Amino acid sequence: MLIDTLCSVALYCQRCGKVQLRDVPLFSGQECLELTCSACGARMAEVSLKPRRGFLLKTQCGACGELTQVQYSWQQLKKLHFEKLYCQHDHFELGYIGRWQDIAEFLDFNEAEYDSLHPEGGDRFLERQQILLEALTRVHELASSGELSCPCGSQDVMAGIMDGNIVLGCGACGGSCLVPAETAEDLVRLPERLASAWQRRFTL
């Protein structure tokens, strides 16, 4: 059986939101490879190459935080051109696997399609969407741990997405605010921006 000596994966970095398209050498002699983000250095996934089991990819979902494992036999890899990778727990899209050209064409098509529908939206649509989802996840984590509250003292805070912002709303006083979540810096400074956003809150 002949298969390509390379397999490609494109994963969303859960820290900075950038899409990373990488080649994975199937016969490099290494049994375990770690894929890291070239932009921020975050660990994105671990790939194991086993003679009998084939290709095993482990990655963490940015939405639910759970570990997802995706496995392909050598026979499956031989036929694989393009496939989406999803979280096993909440079906959140994690990335893509297959041949480099097919993945690159899909990413280019998505960008072009969005730009044609939203010419004012600019570049980096996929990255911005991932950053928004990561910011929303972190806001939910803060709320779950009791670290997020309205200046009125209530912890009955709801969160959602609007354009490039996280929208926070208080169920007690009705106050709302917008927290920018469009760049990697916004993610790093999220706690600080949450605090300052509440100071500029408004009532819906």
C-alpha positions in Angstrom: 0.0 0.0 0.0 1.4 3.4 -1.0 0.4 6.6 0.8 1.7 10.1 0.8 4.6 10.7 3.1 3.0 13.9 4.3 -0.4 14.7 5.9 -1.5 18.3 6.5 -3.5 19.7 9.3 -4.9 23.2 9.9 -5.8 24.0 13.5 -7.1 27.2 15.2 -4.7 28.3 17.9 -6.8 28.5 21.1 -4.6 31.3 22.4 -4.3 33.8 19.6 -6.9 32.5 17.1 -4.6 32.2 14.1 -5.1 29.3 11.7 -2.0 27.3 11.4 -1.6 25.0 8.3 1.1 22.4 8.9 2.6 19.4 7.2 3.0 16.3 9.3 5.7 13.8 8.1 4.2 10.3 8.5 7.5 8.5 8.2 9.9 10.8 10.0 11.0 8.1 12.5 9.3 10.1 15.4 6.4 8.5 17.2 5.2 11.7 18.7 5.1 15.3 17.3 4.0 18.4 19.1 2.4 21.1 16.9 2.8 24.7 18.2 1.5 28.0 17.0 4.2 29.9 15.0 2.6 33.2 16.1 2.4 32.9 19.9 4.1 29.6 20.7 1.0 28.0 22.2 0.7 24.2 22.1 -2.0 23.3 19.6 -2.0 19.5 19.3 0.0 16.3 19.8 0.3 13.8 16.9 1.2 10.2 17.5 2.2 7.9 14.7 1.8 4.2 15.5 2.7 1.3 13.2 -0.6 -0.5 13.9 -2.9 2.2 15.0 -2.0 4.8 12.4 -2.4 8.6 13.0 -3.7 9.9 16.3 -4.2 13.6 16.9 -5.0 15.0 20.4 -6.1 18.6 20.8 -8.0 20.7 23.4 -11.3 22.3 22.4 -11.3 26.1 23.0 -15.0 26.1 23.6 -15.5 23.4 26.2 -11.9 22.8 27.3 -12.1 19.1 26.9 -9.6 16.8 25.1 -10.5 15.5 21.7 -8.8 12.6 20.0 -9.0 11.9 16.3 -7.7 8.7 14.8 -7.1 7.6 11.2 -5.7 4.2 10.0 -3.1 4.2 7.3 -5.8 3.0 4.9 -8.0 6.0 5.8 -5.1 8.4 5.3 -4.5 7.0 1.9 -7.9 8.1 0.7 -8.1 11.3 2.8 -8.2 14.6 0.8 -10.1 17.0 3.1 -12.1 16.6 6.3 -13.2 18.9 9.1 -12.1 18.2 12.7 -14.7 18.6 15.4 -14.7 18.5 19.2 -16.1 15.1 20.3 -18.0 16.8 23.1 -19.8 19.9 21.7 -19.1 19.5 17.9 -17.1 22.8 17.9 -15.0 23.1 14.7 -11.3 22.7 15.6 -9.7 22.6 12.2 -9.1 20.5 9.1 -7.0 17.5 7.9 -6.1 16.2 4.5 -3.9 17.3 1.7 -2.2 20.7 1.9 -3.7 22.0 -1.4 -7.2 21.0 -0.6 -7.1 22.7 2.9 -5.4 25.8 1.5 -8.1 26.1 -1.2 -10.9 25.7 1.3 -9.4 28.4 3.6 -8.9 30.8 0.6 -12.5 30.1 -0.5 -13.9 30.9 2.9 -12.0 34.2 3.1 -13.1 35.2 -0.4 -16.7 34.2 0.2 -16.8 36.2 3.4 -15.1 39.2 1.8 -17.6 39.2 -1.0 -20.6 39.2 1.4 -19.0 41.6 3.9 -16.6 43.9 2.0 -16.4 46.1 5.1 -15.3 43.2 7.3 -11.6 43.2 6.2 -9.2 40.3 6.4 -8.6 37.6 9.0 -12.3 36.6 9.3 -11.5 33.1 10.5 -9.0 34.3 13.1 -11.3 37.0 14.4 -14.1 34.5 14.8 -11.9 32.2 16.8 -10.7 35.0 19.0 -14.3 36.0 19.7 -15.2 32.4 20.7 -12.1 32.1 22.9 -13.0 35.4 24.6 -16.6 34.2 25.2 -15.3 31.0 26.7 -13.0 32.8 29.1 -15.9 35.1 30.1 -18.0 32.0 30.9 -15.2 30.5 32.9 -14.9 33.7 35.0 -18.6 33.7 35.6 -18.6 30.1 36.6 -15.8 30.7 39.2 -17.7 33.7 40.6 -15.0 36.2 39.4 -17.4 38.1 37.1 -19.9 40.5 38.6 -21.7 43.8 37.7 -20.7 47.0 39.6 -24.2 46.8 41.2 -22.9 43.7 43.0 -25.0 41.1 41.1 -23.3 38.0 39.6 -26.4 37.4 37.3 -24.4 38.3 34.3 -25.2 37.1 30.7 -22.7 37.1 27.8 -23.1 37.1 24.0 -21.4 38.1 20.8 -22.1 41.2 18.7 -19.8 42.1 15.8 -16.2 42.2 17.2 -17.3 42.5 20.9 -18.5 40.4 23.8 -21.8 41.8 25.1 -22.3 41.6 28.9 -25.7 42.2 30.5 -26.8 42.3 34.1 -30.0 40.5 35.0 -30.4 42.5 38.2 -30.0 46.2 37.1 -30.3 45.8 33.3 -26.9 47.4 32.7 -24.9 46.3 29.6 -21.4 46.9 28.2 -19.3 45.9 25.2 -15.8 44.3 25.6 -13.6 44.3 22.4 -12.4 40.9 21.4 -10.8 41.1 18.0 -7.1 40.7 18.5 -4.7 38.5 20.5 -4.0 41.5 22.7 -7.7 41.8 23.5 -7.5 38.2 24.8 -4.4 38.8 26.9 -5.9 42.0 28.4 -9.4 40.5 28.8 -9.8 40.9 32.6 -8.6 44.5 32.4 -10.9 45.3 29.6 -13.9 43.6 31.4 -13.3 46.0 34.3 -13.0 49.1 32.2 -16.0 48.2 30.0 -18.3 48.0 33.1 -17.4 51.6 33.8 -18.8 52.6 30.4 -21.9 50.5 30.8 -25.3 51.5 29.4 -28.9 50.3 29.9 -30.7 48.6 27.2 
